[in-house]
Amino acid sequence: MRKLTIILLVVIGCFSCGKATDNVPSVPVNFQAALGTPALSPLNVAGGAVAINGYGVSGLIIYRKVNGTYAAYDRCSSYQPEKKCAVTIDNTGFTVTDPCSGSKFSLEDGTPVKAPATKALRTYRVAVTQFEIQVTN
């Protein structure tokens, strides 16, 4: 019986090792900048968003929500993240689009609003002082 249990566990272990998950990889992020920086000026108003390269998997999107709080997302699309396709900010300012698949995501919470994506964008923590914004994980 013990041998059968061991064989069963080995078989289950072999079949459970499949393709990597379709989640955006977790990489260290530590971005900080003065809110007065001209590149961050869109964040002065609710609904403003900026794209920042060089952080996360494919860059960052920082968004100022309608209620005045901030959200930060990795630009790497959650649909086929192995392609590292960076989402772009739409003209509406409320969504971003994956140019590789056509998926759209809400900037309010990162959730997909247009298929084929089914998972939200990777989110990061945002801390804001009177003069500075910091994005970390």
C-alpha positions as CSV (number, residue, x, y, z in Angstrom):
1,M,0.0,0.0,0.0
2,R,2.8,2.4,0.8
3,K,4.5,1.8,-2.6
4,L,1.2,2.5,-4.3
5,T,0.8,5.8,-2.4
6,I,4.3,6.8,-3.4
7,I,3.8,5.9,-7.0
8,L,0.5,7.8,-7.0
9,L,2.1,10.9,-5.6
10,V,5.0,10.8,-8.2
11,V,2.5,10.5,-11.0
12,I,0.4,13.4,-9.7
13,G,3.5,15.4,-9.3
14,C,4.6,14.7,-12.9
15,F,1.3,15.7,-14.4
16,S,0.9,18.8,-12.3
17,C,4.1,20.2,-13.6
18,G,2.9,21.8,-16.8
19,K,3.2,25.1,-18.5
20,A,4.0,28.2,-16.5
21,T,1.1,30.1,-15.2
22,D,-0.2,33.0,-17.3
23,N,0.4,35.5,-14.6
24,V,2.6,38.6,-15.0
25,P,5.9,37.8,-13.3
26,S,6.7,39.5,-10.0
27,V,9.7,41.7,-10.3
28,P,11.0,44.2,-7.7
29,V,9.6,47.7,-8.3
30,N,10.7,50.9,-6.5
31,F,9.8,54.0,-8.4
32,Q,9.7,57.4,-6.8
33,A,9.5,60.9,-8.2
34,A,8.4,64.4,-7.3
35,L,4.8,65.1,-8.1
36,G,5.8,68.4,-9.6
37,T,7.9,66.7,-12.3
38,P,6.6,67.8,-15.7
39,A,6.3,64.1,-16.9
40,L,3.8,63.5,-14.1
41,S,1.7,66.6,-14.8
42,P,-1.3,64.5,-16.1
43,L,-1.6,63.2,-12.5
44,N,-2.6,66.7,-11.3
45,V,-6.2,66.0,-12.4
46,A,-8.6,63.1,-11.7
47,G,-8.6,60.6,-14.6
48,G,-5.0,61.5,-15.5
49,A,-2.6,58.7,-16.4
50,V,1.1,58.4,-17.2
51,A,3.2,55.6,-18.6
52,I,6.7,55.1,-17.1
53,N,9.3,52.9,-18.7
54,G,12.1,51.0,-17.0
55,Y,10.2,49.6,-14.1
56,G,8.3,46.3,-13.6
57,V,8.1,43.9,-16.5
58,S,7.0,46.3,-19.3
59,G,6.9,49.6,-17.5
60,L,4.3,51.2,-15.2
61,I,1.0,53.0,-15.6
62,I,0.1,55.4,-12.8
63,Y,-3.5,56.6,-12.7
64,R,-5.2,59.2,-10.6
65,K,-8.7,57.9,-9.8
66,V,-11.8,60.0,-9.9
67,N,-11.9,59.9,-6.0
68,G,-8.3,61.4,-5.9
69,T,-6.4,58.3,-4.9
70,Y,-3.8,56.7,-7.1
71,A,-3.4,53.3,-8.7
72,A,-0.3,51.8,-10.3
73,Y,-0.2,48.8,-12.8
74,D,2.4,47.0,-14.7
75,R,2.1,47.7,-18.4
76,C,2.6,44.0,-19.2
77,S,-0.7,42.7,-20.4
78,S,-2.2,39.9,-18.4
79,Y,-3.1,38.1,-21.6
80,Q,-0.1,36.0,-22.8
81,P,2.3,37.9,-20.5
82,E,5.2,35.9,-21.9
83,K,5.0,38.2,-24.9
84,K,5.6,41.2,-22.5
85,C,3.2,43.3,-24.6
86,A,3.0,46.8,-23.0
87,V,-0.5,48.3,-22.7
88,T,-1.0,51.8,-24.0
89,I,-3.2,54.5,-22.5
90,D,-6.4,55.2,-24.5
91,N,-7.5,58.6,-25.5
92,T,-10.4,58.3,-23.1
93,G,-8.0,58.2,-20.1
94,F,-10.1,55.5,-18.4
95,T,-8.8,52.4,-20.2
96,V,-5.6,50.9,-21.6
97,T,-5.2,48.6,-24.6
98,D,-3.0,45.7,-25.3
99,P,-1.9,46.3,-28.8
100,C,-1.0,42.6,-29.3
101,S,-4.4,41.1,-28.5
102,G,-6.8,44.1,-28.5
103,S,-7.7,43.4,-24.8
104,K,-8.8,46.5,-22.8
105,F,-8.4,47.1,-19.1
106,S,-10.0,49.6,-16.7
107,L,-7.7,52.0,-15.1
108,E,-9.9,52.3,-12.0
109,D,-9.1,48.7,-10.9
110,G,-7.1,47.0,-13.7
111,T,-9.8,44.5,-14.6
112,P,-10.3,43.5,-18.2
113,V,-13.2,45.2,-20.0
114,K,-12.7,43.7,-23.4
115,A,-11.7,40.1,-24.3
116,P,-9.6,38.0,-24.7
117,A,-8.0,39.0,-21.4
118,T,-9.7,37.5,-18.3
119,K,-7.2,38.5,-15.6
120,A,-6.5,42.0,-14.2
121,L,-3.3,43.9,-14.7
122,R,-0.6,43.4,-12.0
123,T,-1.1,46.1,-9.3
124,Y,1.5,47.9,-7.2
125,R,1.3,49.8,-4.0
126,V,1.3,53.6,-4.2
127,A,2.3,56.0,-1.4
128,V,1.8,59.7,-1.9
129,T,3.1,62.5,0.3
130,Q,2.5,66.2,-0.3
131,F,5.4,66.4,-2.8
132,E,6.3,62.8,-3.9
133,I,4.8,59.6,-5.3
134,Q,6.3,56.2,-4.7
135,V,5.3,52.9,-6.4
136,T,6.5,49.6,-4.8
137,N,5.5,46.0,-4.5
